[in-house]
Amino acid sequence: MLWLERHVDRVNAVNVFPVPDGDTGTNMFLTMRSTLQAADTCESEAASEMLKAMAHGALMGARGNSGVILSQIIRGVAQAHEGRQSMDVGSFRDGLASGSEAAYKAVTKPAEGTILTVVREVAEAVAAGQAGTEERLADSVDIACVTARASVKRTPTLLPALAEAGVVDAGGLGLSVLLEGMLKHLRGESLDVAVDTDADSVGRDWLTMTEQRHATEASLYGYCTEVLVSGSALDADAVRNRMLALGDSILVVGDESLVRIHVHTDDPGAVLTLGTSVGALTQVKVDNIRGQAERFVEMHEARDAPPIRSR
């Protein structure tokens, strides 16, 4: 998580999809912070129990599209380790495959060129790299890192919004950074190295601010609304179906006792009403998407403005 924390600004700076709100790095970091806090309170050192606690912590603390998808990757990894005392190359492989499947299932309209593509290609590469071989866990994580970096670089070729903006996918980049941090930990390497942001550009200028503002005003719902609902016999699929009429960027994940809802909508109140109709609201977060996007544009204006020279 410390490696991701050092790269939060780097990830935020390329966040243009699904909306240009500049918070993907922050959301992924906050999700991981909740994940590791849950791990710290786990009384068992068994991989199954530790990862189960981490999956619960990820669901509790998931923020934004990227955080919710990340929580499902962690959930998939946890499911692959049920009954296991430790993680090895085989369970790491199975965990990535399970995590990729859970992530795709969570998204109502999966888009390639995002974190979904990156985790799928990583899972496939690790599985192929392990075929018929005995490897150390660090070797498999190394394969994951190399694949993730290459996959992230290709994201603009799959998603027009990224190509137009001249950047890679922020969620995929965040996942790549997390895997790099895992590898550094396994190898005992220092995290005290410079952060390189040049690799996140794909050689095109940032959209003009007029174009970016126009896209923001024309295509977005007004509010990013996130709700955590607790109860009994909750049905995430049924809740998701009811959410479809309220907006887009819909993610509904969880289990029978806890469901997280994420949606971009013009009517946050309707989302809260839906939540209270099936259970109790445990967390509520509503952000003005257009306001976030305007701040994101202003950040790039300030960054790209020529320096003021004193006379």
C-alpha positions in Angstrom: 0.0 0.0 0.0 2.9 2.4 0.7 4.0 2.1 -3.0 0.5 3.0 -4.1 0.4 5.9 -1.6 3.5 7.3 -3.3 1.8 7.1 -6.7 -1.6 8.5 -5.8 -1.0 11.8 -7.6 0.4 10.0 -10.6 -2.7 7.9 -10.9 -5.1 10.8 -10.2 -3.5 12.8 -13.0 -4.6 10.4 -15.8 -8.1 9.7 -14.5 -10.4 10.5 -17.5 -12.6 7.5 -17.7 -15.5 6.9 -17.0 -15.5 10.6 -15.8 -12.6 13.1 -15.6 -12.7 13.6 -11.8 -9.1 12.9 -10.9 -9.6 10.7 -7.9 -8.9 7.1 -9.0 -5.5 7.0 -7.2 -7.1 8.4 -4.0 -10.0 5.9 -4.2 -7.8 2.9 -4.7 -5.5 4.0 -1.8 -8.4 4.5 0.6 -9.8 1.1 -0.4 -6.5 -0.5 0.3 -6.1 1.3 3.6 -9.4 -0.2 4.7 -8.3 -3.6 3.4 -5.1 -3.6 5.4 -6.8 -2.2 8.5 -9.1 -5.2 8.5 -6.0 -7.5 8.0 -4.4 -5.9 11.1 -7.4 -6.9 13.2 -7.5 -10.5 12.0 -6.5 -12.9 14.8 -5.6 -15.8 12.5 -2.5 -15.9 10.3 -4.0 -18.5 7.9 -4.3 -17.2 4.4 -8.0 -18.1 4.2 -8.9 -16.1 7.3 -6.6 -13.2 6.5 -7.9 -12.8 3.0 -11.5 -13.1 4.1 -10.9 -10.3 6.5 -9.2 -8.2 3.8 -12.1 -8.8 1.4 -14.6 -7.6 4.0 -12.4 -4.5 4.7 -12.2 -3.8 1.0 -16.0 -3.9 0.6 -16.4 -1.7 3.7 -13.9 0.9 2.4 -14.4 0.7 -1.3 -14.4 4.2 -3.0 -15.5 5.0 -6.5 -15.5 2.7 -9.6 -11.9 1.8 -9.2 -12.2 1.0 -5.5 -15.3 -1.2 -5.9 -13.6 -3.1 -8.7 -10.5 -3.5 -6.7 -12.6 -4.8 -3.8 -13.9 -7.5 -6.1 -10.5 -8.5 -7.2 -9.5 -9.0 -3.6 -12.7 -10.9 -3.0 -11.9 -13.3 -5.8 -8.4 -13.8 -4.4 -9.9 -14.6 -1.0 -12.4 -17.1 -2.5 -9.5 -19.0 -4.1 -7.8 -19.4 -0.8 -10.7 -20.8 1.2 -9.3 -23.4 3.6 -5.6 -22.6 2.8 -3.0 -21.8 5.3 -0.7 -19.9 2.9 -0.4 -18.5 -0.6 1.7 -20.2 -3.2 2.2 -19.9 -6.9 -0.8 -22.1 -7.6 -3.2 -20.2 -5.3 -1.9 -16.9 -6.6 -2.7 -18.0 -10.1 -6.2 -19.2 -9.1 -6.8 -16.0 -7.1 -6.0 -13.8 -10.0 -8.4 -15.8 -12.2 -11.1 -15.6 -9.6 -10.5 -11.9 -9.0 -10.7 -11.1 -12.7 -14.0 -13.0 -13.0 -15.4 -11.3 -10.0 -14.4 -7.9 -11.3 -16.0 -8.4 -14.7 -19.2 -9.6 -13.0 -19.4 -6.5 -10.8 -19.5 -4.0 -13.7 -22.8 -3.6 -15.5 -21.2 -2.6 -18.8 -17.6 -3.8 -18.8 -15.3 -1.7 -21.0 -12.0 -3.0 -22.4 -8.9 -0.8 -21.9 -9.6 -0.5 -18.2 -8.5 -2.2 -15.0 -10.7 -5.1 -16.1 -8.5 -5.7 -19.1 -5.3 -5.4 -17.1 -6.4 -7.9 -14.4 -7.6 -10.4 -17.0 -4.4 -10.2 -19.0 -2.3 -10.5 -15.8 -4.3 -13.6 -14.8 -3.8 -15.2 -18.2 -0.1 -14.5 -18.3 0.6 -15.8 -14.8 -1.4 -19.0 -15.7 0.6 -19.4 -18.9 3.9 -18.8 -17.2 3.3 -21.4 -14.5 2.3 -24.2 -17.0 4.4 -27.2 -16.2 6.9 -25.3 -14.0 7.8 -25.0 -10.3 8.2 -21.3 -9.5 8.6 -19.1 -6.5 5.8 -16.7 -5.7 8.1 -13.8 -6.5 8.6 -15.2 -10.0 4.8 -15.2 -10.6 4.4 -11.7 -9.2 7.2 -10.6 -11.5 5.3 -12.0 -14.5 2.2 -10.2 -13.2 4.1 -6.9 -13.0 5.6 -7.1 -16.5 2.2 -8.0 -18.0 0.4 -5.3 -16.1 2.8 -2.6 -17.3 2.5 -3.8 -20.9 -1.3 -4.0 -20.6 -1.6 -0.5 -19.2 0.4 0.9 -22.1 -2.0 -0.7 -24.5 -5.2 0.7 -22.9 -5.4 3.8 -25.1 -5.6 1.4 -28.2 -8.7 -0.2 -26.7 -10.5 2.8 -25.2 -11.0 6.0 -27.4 -11.4 8.3 -24.4 -7.9 7.5 -23.4 -6.4 7.9 -26.8 -8.1 11.3 -27.2 -6.7 12.5 -23.9 -3.3 11.0 -24.5 -3.1 9.0 -21.3 -3.3 5.4 -20.0 -6.1 4.0 -17.9 -5.9 5.2 -14.3 -7.4 2.1 -12.7 -5.2 -0.2 -14.7 -2.2 1.9 -13.7 -3.2 1.7 -10.0 -3.4 -2.1 -10.2 0.0 -2.2 -11.9 1.4 -0.1 -9.1 -0.1 -2.4 -6.4 1.5 -5.4 -8.0 4.9 -3.6 -8.2 4.6 -2.9 -4.5 3.9 -6.5 -3.8 6.9 -7.6 -5.8 9.2 -5.1 -4.0 8.0 -6.4 -0.6 8.7 -10.0 -1.6 12.2 -9.0 -2.8 12.9 -6.8 0.2 13.5 -3.8 -2.1 13.4 -0.2 -1.0 10.3 2.0 -1.8 12.5 5.1 -1.7 12.9 5.6 -5.4 11.7 8.4 -7.8 8.2 8.3 -9.2 8.2 8.4 -13.0 5.1 9.9 -14.6 6.4 10.2 -18.2 5.4 6.6 -19.0 1.7 7.5 -18.5 1.6 9.7 -21.6 1.0 8.1 -25.0 2.3 11.0 -27.0 -0.7 13.2 -27.5 -1.5 16.5 -26.0 -4.1 16.7 -23.3 -7.6 17.6 -24.6 -8.0 21.3 -24.8 -9.8 22.6 -21.7 -12.7 23.7 -23.8 -13.2 20.2 -25.2 -12.8 18.7 -21.8 -15.4 21.0 -20.2 -17.8 20.4 -23.0 -17.5 16.6 -22.6 -18.0 17.0 -18.8 -21.1 19.2 -19.2 -22.7 17.1 -22.0 -22.2 13.5 -20.9 -22.2 13.2 -17.1 -24.9 12.6 -14.5 -24.6 15.1 -11.7 -23.7 13.0 -8.6 -21.5 10.1 -7.8 -23.6 8.3 -5.1 -22.2 5.5 -3.0 -24.2 3.6 -0.4 -23.3 0.7 1.9 -26.4 -1.2 2.9 -26.5 -3.8 5.7 -29.3 -6.3 6.4 -30.2 -10.0 6.0 -31.0 -12.0 2.9 -29.8 -9.1 0.7 -29.7 -9.8 -3.1 -27.1 -7.8 -4.9 -28.3 -8.8 -8.3 -31.9 -7.7 -7.6 -30.6 -4.4 -6.2 -28.5 -3.9 -9.3 -31.5 -4.5 -11.6 -33.4 -1.8 -9.7 -30.5 0.6 -10.0 -30.4 0.5 -13.8 -33.2 3.1 -14.1 -31.4 5.6 -11.9 -28.1 6.3 -13.8 -24.9 4.8 -15.1 -21.5 3.6 -13.9 -23.5 1.2 -11.8 -21.7 -1.3 -9.5 -23.6 -3.3 -6.9 -21.5 -5.9 -5.0 -21.6 -7.8 -1.7 -23.3 -10.7 0.0 -26.4 -11.5 2.0 -25.5 -9.2 4.9 -23.7 -6.3 3.2 -24.1 -4.6 -0.2 -22.2 -1.7 -1.7 -23.9 0.5 -4.3 -22.1 2.9 -6.6 -23.9 4.9 -9.3 -23.7 8.1 -11.2 -27.1 9.7 -11.1 -29.1 13.0 -11.1 -31.2 11.8 -8.1 -29.2 10.6 -5.1 -32.3 10.6 -3.0 -33.8 7.8 -5.1 -30.7 5.8 -4.5 -31.0 6.3 -0.7 -34.7 5.4 -0.8 -33.8 2.2 -2.7 -31.2 1.4 -0.1 -33.5 1.9 2.9 -36.1 -0.3 1.1 -33.8 -3.3 1.4 -31.8 -2.7 4.5 -30.1 -0.1 6.7 -27.8 2.6 5.4 -24.4 2.1 6.9 -22.4 4.6 4.8 -23.6 7.3 2.4 -21.3 9.4 0.2 -22.5 11.9 -2.5 -20.1 13.9 -4.7 -20.9 16.5 -7.3 -19.3 15.0 -10.4 -19.2 18.2 -12.4 -17.5 20.0 -9.6 -14.9 17.3 -9.4 -14.4 17.4 -13.1 -14.0 21.2 -13.1 -11.3 20.9 -10.3 -9.6 18.2 -12.4 -9.4 20.5 -15.4 -8.2 23.4 -13.3 -5.4 21.1 -11.9 -4.2 20.4 -15.4 -4.5 24.1 -16.4 -2.3 25.0 -13.5 0.2 22.3 -14.2 0.5 23.1 -17.9 0.5 26.9 -17.5 3.9 28.6 -18.3 5.8 29.9 -15.3 5.4 33.5 -14.3 8.6 35.4 -14.8 9.6 38.2 -12.5 10.8 41.4 -14.1 
